[in-house]
Amino acid sequence: MKLVDAHCHFDFPFFDGRRDRELDAASGDGLAGLVIPGVRRPDWARVRDTALAHAGLYYCLGIHPWYVGEHSGQDLEILERALRKRPERCVAIGECGLDRLHGNMSDQYPWFEAQIGLASELGFPLVIHSVRAHDEVHATLRRTKWNGRALLHGFSGSYQQALKLVDLGCFIGVGGVITHPRSSKTRDAVSRLPLEALVLETDAPDMAPEGVEPGANSPLHLRRILECLSDIRGESAEYVASVVLSNTRLLYGESLW
């Protein structure tokens, strides 16, 4: 069984001094690799260097909605120049998006739309952060005539919201939230969506599964998320793993893992 963590902040200081151990342990449970999203310009070099230091690791570059206030138009120009060079192991733009609970969404829209435009022009997939903003994300993708591939990461919305995003070409990121029994809406959504629309992620060290201390999540828990998804859907873990791996390859690149 081969698993890929489609969204993991493996560059964060939480993993300092333990990355090799984490990867070795997780590989014993099938982890073949992971994708590290970028969230702010000062961290891009760290994201890149972390990915390049380990086999099977890839990364994204982007400006997260929480940090738009730290950036200027010059940062978007730097992002565009970097992406035009097709840097080694850079597989997507993000994470970018909208967050109703953090900051002002009116400030976030121009940054999200700019990164959608870059992804459309350069042919990169998008990694989208959406918190209480799934309908707005959908409307923005439609308004900008998005027709590429995207990951709606850390999804915690309804089946109806997910289906609208899938119809636009989004994959739905399935993470530790589904291990919490109270997350009935999200569990219902992932049980009913086409399996071909789902990918696995941890968002580590955040988005901890049930029983894991907040802020202490790890790629080690990806197998548990797979098994929970398998139970929810009533399908074998081996079958689910094979399909979501294919989905992750469709999202980021057929030959990566």
Residue pairs with C-beta under 8 A, 6 or more apart in sequence:
1 30
1 237
1 238
1 241
2 30
2 32
2 241
2 245
2 257
3 29
3 30
3 31
3 32
3 200
3 222
3 223
3 226
3 241
3 245
4 31
4 32
4 33
4 34
4 35
4 199
4 200
4 245
4 248
4 257
5 31
5 33
5 34
5 35
5 200
5 201
5 202
5 204
5 219
5 222
6 34
6 35
6 151
6 153
6 171
6 173
6 199
6 200
6 201
6 248
6 251
6 252
7 35
7 37
7 95
7 127
7 151
7 153
7 154
7 173
7 175
7 201
7 202
7 203
8 34
8 35
8 36
8 201
8 202
8 203
8 204
8 219
9 36
9 37
9 39
9 203
9 204
9 205
9 206
10 19
10 22
10 34
10 36
10 50
10 51
10 57
10 204
10 219
11 36
11 43
11 46
11 47
11 50
11 51
12 205
14 205
14 215
14 216
15 22
15 205
19 50
19 53
19 54
20 54
22 218
22 219
22 220
23 31
23 54
23 219
25 220
26 218
26 219
26 220
26 222
26 223
29 220
29 222
29 223
30 223
30 241
31 219
31 222
31 223
32 56
32 257
33 55
33 56
33 57
33 58
33 256
33 257
34 56
34 57
34 58
34 219
35 57
35 58
35 59
35 60
35 91
35 92
35 127
35 252
36 47
36 50
36 51
36 57
36 58
36 59
36 60
37 47
37 59
37 60
37 62
37 64
37 92
37 94
37 95
37 127
37 153
38 44
38 47
38 59
38 60
38 61
38 62
38 63
38 94
38 95
39 62
39 63
39 64
39 66
39 67
39 95
40 63
40 64
40 67
40 70
40 71
41 63
41 70
41 71
41 75
41 78
41 79
44 61
44 82
47 59
47 60
47 61
48 59
48 61
48 87
48 89
48 90
50 57
50 59
51 57
51 58
51 59
51 89
52 88
52 89
56 257
57 89
58 89
58 90
58 91
58 252
58 256
59 89
59 90
59 91
60 90
60 91
60 92
60 93
60 94
60 95
60 127
61 79
61 82
61 83
61 87
61 90
61 93
61 94
62 79
62 92
62 93
62 94
62 95
62 96
62 115
62 127
63 71
63 75
63 76
63 79
63 96
63 111
63 115
64 95
64 96
64 97
64 129
65 96
65 97
65 98
65 99
65 102
65 103
65 105
65 108
65 111
65 112
65 129
66 99
66 102
66 103
68 103
68 107
68 108
68 111
69 103
69 107
71 111
76 111
76 114
76 115
76 118
79 93
79 115
79 118
80 118
80 122
82 90
83 90
83 93
83 118
83 122
83 124
84 122
91 124
91 125
91 252
91 253
91 256
92 119
92 124
92 125
92 126
92 127
92 151
92 251
92 252
93 115
93 118
93 119
93 122
93 124
93 125
93 126
93 127
94 115
94 126
94 127
94 128
94 129
94 151
95 127
95 128
95 129
95 153
96 111
96 112
96 115
96 116
96 126
96 127
96 128
96 129
97 108
97 112
97 128
97 129
97 130
97 133
97 137
98 105
98 108
98 109
98 112
98 129
98 130
98 131
98 133
98 136
98 137
98 140
99 105
99 108
99 129
99 130
99 131
99 132
99 133
100 131
100 132
100 133
100 136
101 131
101 132
102 131
105 133
105 136
109 140
112 137
112 140
113 140
113 144
115 126
116 126
116 140
116 141
116 144
116 146
117 144
118 124
119 125
119 126
119 146
119 148
120 144
120 145
120 146
120 147
120 148
123 148
124 148
125 148
125 149
125 150
125 151
125 251
125 252
126 146
126 148
126 149
126 150
126 151
127 150
127 151
127 153
128 137
128 150
128 151
128 152
128 153
128 170
129 153
129 154
130 136
130 137
130 152
130 153
130 154
130 155
130 157
131 154
134 152
134 155
134 157
134 161
134 162
134 165
135 161
137 152
137 165
138 161
138 164
138 165
138 168
141 150
141 165
141 168
141 170
142 168
146 168
146 169
147 169
148 169
149 169
149 170
149 171
149 250
149 251
150 168
150 169
150 170
150 171
151 170
151 171
151 173
151 199
151 201
151 251
152 162
152 165
152 170
152 171
152 172
152 173
153 173
153 175
153 201
153 203
154 173
154 175
154 177
154 201
154 203
154 207
155 162
155 172
155 173
155 174
155 186
155 189
156 177
156 183
156 185
156 186
157 185
157 186
157 189
158 185
158 188
158 189
159 188
159 189
159 192
159 193
161 189
162 172
162 189
162 193
162 197
163 193
165 172
166 172
166 193
166 194
166 197
170 197
171 197
171 198
171 199
171 247
171 248
171 250
171 251
172 189
172 190
172 193
172 197
172 198
172 199
173 199
173 200
173 201
173 203
174 190
174 198
174 199
174 200
174 201
174 225
174 229
174 244
175 200
175 201
175 202
175 203
175 207
175 225
176 202
176 203
176 207
176 208
176 209
176 210
176 212
176 217
176 221
176 225
177 183
177 186
177 207
178 186
178 187
178 190
178 225
178 228
178 229
178 232
179 209
179 210
179 211
179 224
179 225
179 228
180 209
180 210
181 210
187 232
190 198
190 229
190 232
190 233
191 232
191 233
195 233
195 235
195 240
195 243
195 244
196 243
196 246
196 247
197 247
198 229
198 243
198 244
198 247
199 244
199 247
199 248
199 251
200 222
200 225
200 226
200 229
200 244
200 248
201 222
201 225
202 217
202 218
202 219
202 221
202 222
202 225
203 217
204 217
204 218
204 219
204 221
205 215
205 216
205 217
205 218
206 214
206 215
206 217
207 217
208 214
208 215
208 216
208 217
208 221
209 217
209 221
209 224
209 225
209 228
212 221
226 237
226 240
226 241
226 244
227 237
229 240
229 244
230 236
230 237
230 240
233 240
245 257
248 257
249 255
249 256
249 257
